[in-house]
Amino acid sequence: MEELRLTFINVGYGEAMLLECPDPAFRGECFTMLIDGGGGEPGEFTDRSSGRVPLHEYLRAQGCDHLDLIVNTHPHEDHVSGLPPVAAMLPVAELWQTLPPDFCRGIMRPLDVTLARNPSQDKFLHALNDAAALSVAVEDAGGQVRVMRQGTGVDL
């Protein structure tokens, strides 16, 4: 790859974008950044005629072998729930998210999704559990978690 590439991935009704930038300082001489991961509900992907694909399947098919950075913009199901399978499959050097890792690892225990009173609550409880699982998976594999706050600016 000789040029910066931004790929929008059809992960259902959520979002996922893969940024690849040539840089000899990174593994494979390419900096890879994933922004959000789409949903994780299997029913979203039963009909593949629309081109929808779970994020981890897309990355595997593209031969992606690492991620230097994952950005989870916020813990809603259609942005975070596709990310835990990716973190289980690929080494992730750094995760940027809004939830502190100590909250994900200790304070917040897995939430009982059976307490949801409607589909919206069910999705949100699953999303919080997925956000915590993502943070723990990245740290357990040796990656770093960075908490991003409103107004934080980062030069890449």
Order of alpha helices (4+ residues) and beta strands (2+ residues): beta-beta-beta-alpha-beta-alpha-alpha-beta-alpha-beta
